[in-house]
Amino acid sequence: MTLLLMAAGRGSRYGKLKQFDSLGPNEEFLMEFSIYDALESGFDHIVVVTQKDNVGFLDNYLTERLPKNVKLDVIAQELSDLPEGTSFSGERAKPWGTAHAVWASRNVIDSAFVVINADDYYGKSAYKKVADFIKNDTNEGDYALVGYTLKDTLSEHGSVSRGVCKIDNENNLLSVNERTKIEQLPDTIKDLDTGMEFTGNELASMNFWVCKPSIFNSIEEDFRVFLSDDENITGGEIYLPFVIQEMVENNKMGVKVIPSRGDWFGVTYASDKEKAMIQLSEMSDKGDYKTPLWN
């Protein structure tokens, strides 16, 4: 089983490359705990998509730490990686987005795989649940999404962007609506852009997906359309949830939503760092993780 970590972000709100910040008790990156949890649940192929300048460093760093039986691919997400027959001229300060990050891995993945953000912690139980989903999947078309309770995914230090899920009675995903400025206020949770309020019990997507190789063709189709619009070239991004949403609407596949029932935390803002470090330290003290994490 393959775990794909998206680690090409610029960390604009965090102030630095948060995926390479030392948060663990022995200065581990947050992504190392995700990799550790995945390996415990039977994953044996790790793919990391990062900026070109970080490929060599990250490949060496992880190769020194991961068990020798684990396959590792570290791949660059590059602006020049475009569908055949398309081109791009100009300048961009940021990559093409999360869907493009996944598409960058198309040459090293040929079976069901899990996609996560490298700068989020998802909890051990989430990997066990998606491993069971992959092993027991009888429908080659099915994807899955691990959903987290919205109120448990907010930051104390400012607004966040969250994909709020709409599901049916059988936990099939109907839609993911991106709300870009959700904030915990004294008496409610509100999207400050739209004024929409939430109870906090809604399930949110934190970009923890089970995908199939069919995603690569869909991303490429959407990316071609994206590149045909000049307004997208300078600052737009192609997002993974939007591609999956379109696949659902066109009946290309279904998505099962798996409630995590577990802990999530991330580091959206620099001020989130201290809390994340405390949580990782406490889990290590309890024996959830070895210290140091790798032998």
N, C-alpha and C positions, 0 to 999 in steps of 0.2 A: 504493500500500500504506500501511496505517495502523499507527502505533505508539501504543499507549496506555500512559502512565506513571501509576502510582498514587502520588500524592504528598500524601496527606491524613493520613498517620500523625502521631502525637503525639510520637514519639521518647522514650518513657518511660524506656527503659534507657539511651539515649544522653545524655539530659539536656537536649536542645534539639531544634529542628526540623532533623534531620540532612539532609533533602533540600535545605535552603537553606544548608548550611554550605559555606564556601569551601575546597575540597580541591585544586583544580587549580593548576598553576604560576602562572596569572594569576587566581587566586581563582574559578575556574569551579566550579559545582556539579557533583556527580558525575553527575547526570542529563544534563548537557550532553554528556558523552562518549558516553553511550548514544544520544542523539539524533544526534550526529555519525556514529557507526558505522552507525546505521540509514539515514541519508541516503546514505552511501557505498554502501549495498547496494540503493538504489533506492526507499526509502520516501519519500513526498512529503506525508504527512498526519500531523501530530503532535497528539495529544490528551493533555492533562494534567488529571487529576482531583485537586483539592486542596481545602483548607479554604476556606470562603467568604471569609474575611478576606484570603486570599492571592491571590485570582483576579486582581485588578487589577494588583498588583505583578508577578506572574509573567507575565501576558499582555504587559505592557509590556517586561519584561526579555527575554523570548524573541523578541518581535517585532523588537526592536532588533538581534538577533544572527542569527536564522535567515535563510537565503536567501529572497528575495522570492517565489520560485516554490513555496515550501512552505506548505501550508495549516496553520493553527494554531487549535486550539480549546482554551481553558482553561475548565474546568467545575468548579463547586462540588459537593462531596459534602455534602449537607445532610440533617439528621435529618428534616426535613419532606418530603423527597422519598420518597413512599410510593406503593404500588400503589393505583389507584383503588378507593374503597370501604373503605379501611383508615384507621386513625387511630392516633395516638400521643399520649399525655398523660403528662407527667412530666419527669424530667431524666435526661440521660446526659452523661457526661464525654467519651465517645469516639464516633467514627462507627460505622456499622452493620457495617463489615467490608469485606474485599476484594471479595466478590461484589457488594455494594451499590455499591462504587466503580466497578466495571465497568458495572453497570446504569445508573449516572448518565450514561453516555456514549451511551445508546441512541438519542438523537435526532440524533447527528452521525456515526454509523457505520452503513454499510449493506452492507459487504462483509467479507471475511476480514481479521482484524486481529491484531496481536501485543500481548500484555499483559506488562508488566514492572513490577518495583518501581523507583521513582525513586532509591532509596538503595542500589542494588546495581550493580556493574560486571560485565558478562557476557562481555566479549571480542568482538573484531571478527568472528571466525569464526561465532559464533552467529547473527548477523544475516544473514550470507550463506546459512547453511543454512536458516533459516526463509524467507528470500526465495525460495530455490529451491523449497522445499516449496509455498509459495503459488502460484508461477508454474506448477509442474508438477502441481498437485493435480487429479486426475481424478475424485475422489469428493467431492461437495459436502458430505458428512456428516463427513468426517475433520477432526479437530483434531490438534494436535501439542503436544508438550512437550519443551523442551530440558532434558536431564538432566545434572547435574554430579556428578563423583565425590565421594562423601560426605566423605572425608578432606580434600579440598581446600576444603571449605566451612565448616570449623570456626573458632572464635575462640580465640585464645590467652588470652582474658581472661574466660572464663566459658562457661556452657552456652548452647546455641542451640536453636531449634525448627526442625526439618527434616521435610519430607515424603519419606519413604523409598519409592522406587518398586519395585513388583513388575511384571515384564514377562515376556512369553513369548519364544519363540525367534525371532519375527519382529519384535521390538521394539514389540509392541502393549502398551499400558498395561493392566494388570489391576487395579491398585489403587495408591493413594498413602496410606500410613499416617503420620499426623502424630505425630511424636515430639517432645515439647515441652521436653525437658531433656537434649539430647545433649551430651556433653562428652568431650574428649580427655583420658584418664587416662594415667599413665605407661606402662601395658602394654596398654591396650585403649581402644576407643571404646564408651561406654555411655550408654544412656538412663537417667538417674538416677531417673526416675519409675517405670519398669517393670522395671529391671534388665537389659533386653535389651542384648546386646552385638553389635557390628558389626565387620566386617573393615576397613571404610573404603572398600572398592571398590564398594559399592553405589551406584546412581544416586539422586541426591536432586533433588527439585523445588525450584527457587529462584524459583518463580512466573514462569517464562518460557514463556508459552502462546501457541499460535496458536489463535484461536477464530473461530467464525462467528457471524453475527447471531442464529442460533437460541439462543445462550446467554442472550439477554435474556429470552425467554419462560420458560426454565427457572429463571433467577434469580428472576423475579417469582413463579413458582409456589412456590418454596422460601421466598421472603421472606414470602409470605402465611402459610404454615404457621408460620414462625419468629415472626411477630408475634402469632400466636394463643396463644403460651405466655408467660404473665406473667413467668416466670423469665428469659426472654431479654431482656425490655424494659430491665431496669436495667443489665445488663453483658454480655449475650451478643453474639456477632458471627456473621455469615453469611459463611463463607469460600469463596473461589472454588474451591479444590481439592475441597471437599465437594460443591459443586454439580456439578462435572464428574464426580466419582466416581459420583454418583447417575445422571447421564446415561449413563455407561458401563454401569452395572449394569442400567439399563432399556433397553439396546440402542438408545438414541437416536442414538449415533454411536460412532466409535472414536477412539482417541488413539494416534498414532505417537510413540514416544519417540526423540528425536534426541540421541545422545551429543554433548556440546559439543566435547570434546577441546581445550578452551580454558581460559583463566584466568577465575576468578570471584573477586571480593572484595567485601566489604560493610563497613558500619560499624554493627554492632550496639551496641557499647559505645563510649564516648568514647575509651577507650584504643586502639581500632582506628584512630582518625583518623590518627595519625602514619604508620602503615604504609601506609595508603591514599594519603596525600600523597606518600610516597616512591615508590610504584609508579607513580602518575600522572606524577610528575616524570621518572622513568627512561624511561617510554615516550615522553614528549615529547622527551627528550634523544636517543632512538634514532630519532626522526623518525616514530614511529607517529602522532603528533598534531602539528598546527601549534601554534606559540606566538606570539601568542595563538591560541586555538582558532578564533575567528571573525574574518573580515575586517571 
